[in-house]
Amino acid sequence: MKLRPESRRALFSARSGFTLIELMIVVAVVATIASVAVPKFLSTRLGANESAAASTLRTIASAQAQIQSANYIDTDSDGGGEYGYFGELAGTHLVREDDGDGEPQVSLFLMAPSMLSTAFGNLIAGGSGGVVVRSGYIFQMWLPGTGEEPAGVAEAEDGGMDEATGPANCEILWACYAWPLQRGITGNRVFFVNQDGDILQYNNKGETLYDGLDGGPEATAAYTEDHMASLAANAADDLESQDANNWTVLQ
């Protein structure tokens, strides 16, 4: 038996596509899955970035110990090795040397082999000088200035030493901070390490919120006094920080 053309069209229409109700059910199911999966994915990525930031600080601390013990930088020619900036540690920027009067100047030499990956030599302007961005986190290195209570001297915006504000007393002091590029998206916690080797963390929910290229900590934010020769803060030991936040040792 042959069907009329209009009957064939009706039969085809009835057997193809989705009804409006079916489409609405599919959309609802997809939305439900997305509402569960997306936050979980973002949380996993955020946690991974935080772990990577802490691990990077450990690598930096190791590199600083190596350059200091190798006596590669000695700007006052006293025989004591000094700590370095990212550009120096990465072998991409000229290291500092004695200018003949016990003051630092840029030399004609690059560190070879480098103590850090050359990726750390790719600095951009941020914070109070030059910063490195890796895996959703911003890293900034500080070296001390002159005097018994030295303030921090940031790395030049393009890396290495800014000759106008060269650091000093770098045989014993250095500090590095890591904070999220986008708070709540690429990370939450803020991290700190210095020559003592302990990594401090701050949950980034207190008096001060650190976020973005120009929203990083000052040099002495995690210290008990407003100079780099003071103790690092630790809320667990009732040592208050300069930024009034609770910094604790990362276990």
VEXDREN-2710 file (C-alpha; in Angstrom, 1 decimal):
% VEXDREN-2710
k/r/px/py/pz
1/MET/0.0/0.0/0.0
2/LYS/1.4/3.4/-1.0
3/LEU/1.2/6.4/1.3
4/ARG/0.1/9.7/0.1
5/PRO/2.8/12.4/0.0
6/GLU/1.3/14.3/2.9
7/SER/1.1/11.0/5.0
8/ARG/4.8/10.3/4.3
9/ARG/5.7/13.8/5.5
10/ALA/3.7/13.4/8.7
11/LEU/5.3/10.1/9.4
12/PHE/8.8/11.4/8.9
13/SER/8.1/14.4/11.0
14/ALA/6.9/12.3/13.8
15/ARG/10.0/10.1/13.8
16/SER/12.7/12.8/13.6
17/GLY/14.1/15.4/16.0
18/PHE/13.3/16.2/19.6
19/THR/10.2/17.6/21.1
20/LEU/10.4/20.8/23.1
21/ILE/10.0/19.0/26.3
22/GLU/12.9/16.6/25.5
23/LEU/15.1/19.5/24.6
24/MET/14.3/21.2/27.9
25/ILE/15.1/18.1/29.8
26/VAL/18.5/17.8/28.0
27/VAL/19.3/21.4/28.7
28/ALA/18.4/21.0/32.4
29/VAL/20.6/17.9/32.7
30/VAL/23.6/19.6/31.1
31/ALA/23.1/22.7/33.3
32/THR/23.0/20.5/36.4
33/ILE/26.2/18.6/35.4
34/ALA/27.9/22.0/34.6
35/SER/26.9/23.5/37.9
36/VAL/28.7/20.6/39.7
37/ALA/31.6/20.0/37.3
38/VAL/32.8/23.6/36.6
39/PRO/33.3/24.7/40.2
40/LYS/35.1/21.4/41.0
41/PHE/37.3/21.9/38.0
42/LEU/38.1/25.5/39.0
43/SER/38.8/24.4/42.6
44/THR/41.1/21.7/41.3
45/ARG/43.0/24.1/39.1
46/LEU/43.2/26.7/41.9
47/GLY/44.7/24.1/44.3
48/ALA/47.1/23.0/41.7
49/ASN/48.3/26.5/41.1
50/GLU/48.8/27.1/44.8
51/SER/50.8/23.9/45.2
52/ALA/52.9/24.9/42.2
53/ALA/53.6/28.3/43.7
54/ALA/54.8/26.8/47.0
55/SER/57.0/24.3/45.1
56/THR/58.4/27.2/43.0
57/LEU/59.4/29.1/46.1
58/ARG/61.2/26.0/47.4
59/THR/63.1/25.9/44.1
60/ILE/64.0/29.6/44.4
61/ALA/65.2/29.1/48.0
62/SER/67.5/26.3/46.8
63/ALA/68.8/28.4/43.9
64/GLN/69.6/31.3/46.3
65/ALA/71.5/29.0/48.7
66/GLN/73.5/27.7/45.7
67/ILE/74.5/31.2/44.4
68/GLN/75.4/32.4/47.8
69/SER/77.6/29.4/48.6
70/ALA/79.2/29.6/45.1
71/ASN/80.3/33.2/45.8
72/TYR/79.2/34.1/42.3
73/ILE/78.2/37.6/43.3
74/ASP/80.3/39.7/45.7
75/THR/79.6/43.4/45.2
76/ASP/81.8/44.6/48.1
77/SER/84.7/42.2/47.5
78/ASP/84.7/40.9/51.1
79/GLY/84.7/37.3/50.1
80/GLY/81.1/36.7/51.1
81/GLY/78.8/35.4/48.4
82/GLU/75.5/37.3/47.9
83/TYR/72.0/36.4/46.9
84/GLY/70.6/37.4/43.5
85/TYR/67.6/38.7/41.6
86/PHE/65.6/36.5/39.2
87/GLY/67.3/37.8/36.1
88/GLU/70.7/37.0/37.6
89/LEU/69.7/33.5/38.8
90/ALA/68.2/32.7/35.4
91/GLY/71.3/33.7/33.6
92/THR/69.5/36.2/31.4
93/HIS/70.7/39.5/33.0
94/LEU/74.1/40.7/33.9
95/VAL/75.1/39.9/37.5
96/ARG/76.3/42.6/40.0
97/GLU/80.0/43.2/40.9
98/ASP/82.1/45.6/42.9
99/ASP/82.5/49.0/41.3
100/GLY/85.9/49.4/43.0
101/ASP/84.5/51.4/45.9
102/GLY/82.6/48.6/47.5
103/GLU/79.3/49.5/45.8
104/PRO/77.3/47.3/43.4
105/GLN/77.4/47.9/39.6
106/VAL/76.3/45.8/36.7
107/SER/79.1/43.6/35.4
108/LEU/79.7/42.2/31.9
109/PHE/78.9/38.7/32.8
110/LEU/75.9/36.4/32.8
111/MET/75.7/33.5/35.3
112/ALA/76.6/30.2/33.5
113/PRO/75.3/27.7/34.3
114/SER/72.2/29.4/35.6
115/MET/70.6/28.5/39.0
116/LEU/67.0/28.8/37.7
117/SER/65.3/28.1/34.4
118/THR/65.7/30.9/31.9
119/ALA/61.9/31.4/32.1
120/PHE/62.5/33.3/35.3
121/GLY/64.4/35.9/33.3
122/ASN/61.2/36.9/31.5
123/LEU/60.2/39.7/33.8
124/ILE/57.4/42.3/33.4
125/ALA/56.5/45.4/35.3
126/GLY/54.4/44.8/38.4
127/GLY/54.3/45.4/42.1
128/SER/57.1/47.8/42.9
129/GLY/59.4/46.6/40.1
130/GLY/59.8/43.5/38.0
131/VAL/57.8/40.3/38.5
132/VAL/57.6/36.8/37.0
133/VAL/54.3/35.2/36.2
134/ARG/54.0/31.4/36.3
135/SER/50.9/29.1/36.5
136/GLY/48.5/31.8/37.6
137/TYR/50.9/33.3/40.3
138/ILE/53.0/36.4/40.4
139/PHE/56.5/36.2/42.0
140/GLN/58.6/39.2/43.1
141/MET/62.1/39.1/44.5
142/TRP/63.4/41.6/47.1
143/LEU/67.0/42.2/48.2
144/PRO/68.0/44.5/51.1
145/GLY/69.1/48.1/50.9
146/THR/71.7/49.9/53.0
147/GLY/71.8/50.4/56.8
148/GLU/71.2/48.3/59.9
149/GLU/67.5/48.3/59.2
150/PRO/67.4/47.8/55.4
151/ALA/64.3/48.3/53.4
152/GLY/63.7/46.0/50.4
153/VAL/64.9/46.9/47.0
154/ALA/62.8/45.4/44.2
155/GLU/64.2/44.0/41.0
156/ALA/64.3/46.2/37.9
157/GLU/61.1/46.1/35.8
158/ASP/63.0/44.3/33.0
159/GLY/65.1/42.2/35.4
160/GLY/68.3/42.4/37.3
161/MET/69.6/45.4/39.2
162/ASP/68.2/48.9/38.7
163/GLU/71.5/50.9/38.8
164/ALA/69.7/53.8/40.4
165/THR/68.6/51.8/43.4
166/GLY/71.2/49.0/43.8
167/PRO/70.8/46.7/46.8
168/ALA/73.3/46.1/49.5
169/ASN/74.0/43.7/52.4
170/CYS/72.9/40.8/50.2
171/GLU/75.1/38.2/51.9
172/ILE/72.5/37.4/54.5
173/LEU/69.1/38.7/53.4
174/TRP/66.6/38.2/50.6
175/ALA/62.8/37.6/50.3
176/CYS/60.3/36.5/47.7
177/TYR/56.5/36.7/47.6
178/ALA/54.0/34.8/45.4
179/TRP/50.4/36.0/45.1
180/PRO/47.5/35.1/42.6
181/LEU/47.2/36.8/39.3
182/GLN/43.4/36.6/39.7
183/ARG/42.3/36.1/43.3
184/GLY/39.7/33.3/43.6
185/ILE/40.3/32.1/40.0
186/THR/44.0/31.3/39.6
187/GLY/44.7/31.0/43.4
188/ASN/43.8/32.3/46.8
189/ARG/46.7/32.0/49.2
190/VAL/49.7/34.3/49.3
191/PHE/53.2/32.8/50.0
192/PHE/56.5/34.1/51.3
193/VAL/60.0/32.7/51.7
194/ASN/63.3/34.2/52.7
195/GLN/66.8/33.1/53.7
196/ASP/65.5/31.1/56.6
197/GLY/63.9/28.6/54.2
198/ASP/60.4/28.4/55.8
199/ILE/57.5/29.1/53.5
200/LEU/54.8/31.3/55.1
201/GLN/51.2/31.4/53.8
202/TYR/48.4/33.9/54.2
203/ASN/44.8/32.9/53.2
204/ASN/44.3/36.3/51.5
205/LYS/41.1/37.0/53.4
206/GLY/42.3/39.4/56.1
207/GLU/43.1/43.1/56.4
208/THR/44.8/43.2/53.0
209/LEU/43.9/41.4/49.8
210/TYR/46.7/40.7/47.3
211/ASP/45.6/40.3/43.7
212/GLY/46.9/41.2/40.2
213/LEU/50.1/42.7/38.8
214/ASP/50.0/45.9/40.8
215/GLY/48.4/44.4/43.9
216/GLY/51.3/42.5/45.5
217/PRO/52.8/42.8/49.0
218/GLU/55.4/45.4/50.0
219/ALA/58.9/44.1/50.8
220/THR/58.3/43.9/54.6
221/ALA/54.6/42.8/54.6
222/ALA/55.4/39.4/56.2
223/TYR/58.0/40.7/58.6
224/THR/57.5/41.7/62.3
225/GLU/59.1/45.1/61.7
226/ASP/59.4/47.5/58.8
227/HIS/62.8/46.2/57.6
228/MET/64.2/43.0/56.2
229/ALA/66.5/42.3/59.1
230/SER/63.6/41.6/61.4
231/LEU/61.9/38.3/62.0
232/ALA/59.4/36.9/59.6
233/ALA/55.9/36.9/61.2
234/ASN/54.2/33.8/62.4
235/ALA/50.6/34.0/63.8
236/ALA/51.1/30.7/65.5
237/ASP/53.9/32.2/67.7
238/ASP/52.0/35.5/68.2
239/LEU/54.4/37.4/65.9
240/GLU/52.4/40.1/64.1
241/SER/53.1/41.1/60.6
242/GLN/53.5/44.6/59.1
243/ASP/50.5/44.1/56.9
244/ALA/48.3/43.0/59.9
245/ASN/47.5/39.6/58.4
246/ASN/47.9/36.1/59.8
247/TRP/51.0/34.5/58.2
248/THR/51.6/30.9/59.2
249/VAL/54.3/28.3/58.3
250/LEU/53.2/26.1/55.4
251/GLN/53.4/22.5/56.6
END
